[in-house]
Amino acid sequence: MSDTPKGPVAFRYNAAAYDSGIIRREEGVCDVCGRPREWFYTGAVYCAGPAPRVCAECLHCGEAARKFDATFITRGSRLVTDPAKADELYHRTPGYPSWQGDFFPYCCDDYCTFLGDVGTEELEAMGIADAVFADYEERGGDPRVREVLQAVGETAGYLFRCLHCGAYHLYVDRE
């Protein structure tokens, strides 16, 4: 899990946009700017009509959202109070692949950045499993998840980090 972008732009709320494959290197023409590009968004585009082919740059600057009245994620915490942060999340942030739709948790009155898929094994290897599962349970999560959580599987984990205090947070999605 890396905070360094491997493509042309960095996404504040999705540090894993390139590692997860949601933004992929493939040459083509962007439906937003009409220019030849080499990095394209491959996730869901929530808009009327067929989904446009969106380059990373047009997603990042918000032009894709403006031109197609589109959003790129399913939902984020409703507890974040700043409308500008919600605008950045929904209109300038790529989602991530998940079973039931992506979700971005909050901490310190901001959305957390997505770091990648995790299971119990990965959290233990990182040395953060106890803290992450304690936080997950404090937020109302099922304490039995630790026994079945997989990076890719029927009970999938998604790791986030607060941009302000650095705390890790877990979102769990089930098939």
N, C-alpha and C positions, 0 to 999 in steps of 0.2 A: 504494500500500500504506500503510495507515494503522493507527496504534495506538489511535485514538479510536473507541470504539464508536458505532454509529449507532442503536442500540436501547437497551432498558432496562437491560441488564447487560453487563459486560465479561467475556470469557473469558480466563483467564490463558494457556492453551495454544492458543488460536485467536484471534489478533488480527484475523483476516480473516473472522470468522463472518458479519458482515453484508455486507461487500464481495463475498464469494464467493457469496452467495445461499443459503448453507446455513441461515441464519436469515433469514426473509422477513417483510415486513410484509403480513399478511392477517388480517382479522378472523375470529374464530371462538371456539369454546369449547374449552378445554383438557381433554383426557381425564384429566389428573392432578388438577388443582385444581378443575375444574368451573366456572371463572370465564370470562367473556368476556375475551379478550386480543387484542392486535393483532400480536404477533411470535411466529412459530412455526418450529420446527425442521423442515427439509425433507429431511434426510439419513436414512441407514439407522439403524434401531433394532434392535438385536440382542436379541430377547426371545422367549419362547414365545408363540404366538398372533399375532393381527394386530397390526401396529405401531400404537401409540397416537398420537394427535395431541398433541404436546408443546409447550407454550409455552416461550419462552426462559427465563422465570423459574424454572419447575419443572425444567428441565434444569440450570440454573446452581446451584440450591440442592441438587440431588441427589434431590429428591422423586420425579422420574420414574423414576430408576434403582431407588429403593427400592420404589416401588409396583408396577412391572412387572418387577423383577429384570432390568433392562436395562443394556446398555452402548451407547455411541454411536460408538465408533471401532473399527477393525479390530485395530490393534496399535501398541505403542510399544516403544522399546528396552528390552531386558531388563536393561540395565546400570545403570538407576537403582535405588538401594538403599532409598529411603524408601517404605514402603507407602502412606503418606498421599498422596504425589505420584501414585502409580499409581491410587489411588482417585479423585483429582480428575480425572486424565486420562480414565479409562474411564467414570466415572459422572457427571461434571459438565462435560464438554467436548464440544462438537459436533465431528463429523468434518469432512472436506472431500471434495469430489467428486474421484475418481481412477479410473484404469483398473482396477487390481487390488486396491483397498482402501487406505485411508489408513494412513500410518505416521508416527510422531512420533520423530525422532532425539533424542539426548541430548547434553549438554555440561555440564560442571561438576556432575555427579551430579544432573541435573534434565532433564526434557523441555524441548525448545525450543518456542517459540511459532510457529505457522504464520502466515506473512505473505501468502502468495498464490502463484498460478501464475506461473512464470517460464520463459523460454527464454534462450538465449545472448544474444539481442539486448537483452532487458530487463536482464540482469546486466551487460552491457557499458555500457548507458546509466546504470546506477547506479554504475559505476566499481568494481564488486566482483568481476567475472568471474574474474580471475586467482586471487584468494584463494579464492573459492568452489570453483572447479574443482580447485585444489591440495588443498584440504581433502577434497573428494569423492574424489579419487584416493587420498589417504592413508587414507581409510576403506574402501578396496577397490573403489571405483567404476571403471567403464570409462573410460579416458582419451579414447576416441573420441566420448563423449557430447557434448562441446562442439560438435562439427560438426553435430549433428542435434537438439539440445535445443530444444523449442518450449514456449511457455506453454500452448498447447492443440494437441495433435497426437499422433502415434503414439508419440513419445518425449517425455513431458511432464515438466516440472520443477516442483518445489514448494519454495519458499524458506522457511527457518526461521531464527530468531535465538535465540541463547542469552539467557536472562533474567538471567544473571549477568555474563558477560564481554562480551556483545554480538556475539560471532562469528556469522557467517552459515553456515548449513549447507544442503545441497541433498539432496533425495530425488528420485530419478528413477523413473518408472513407465512401462512400455511396454505398448502395446495388445496 
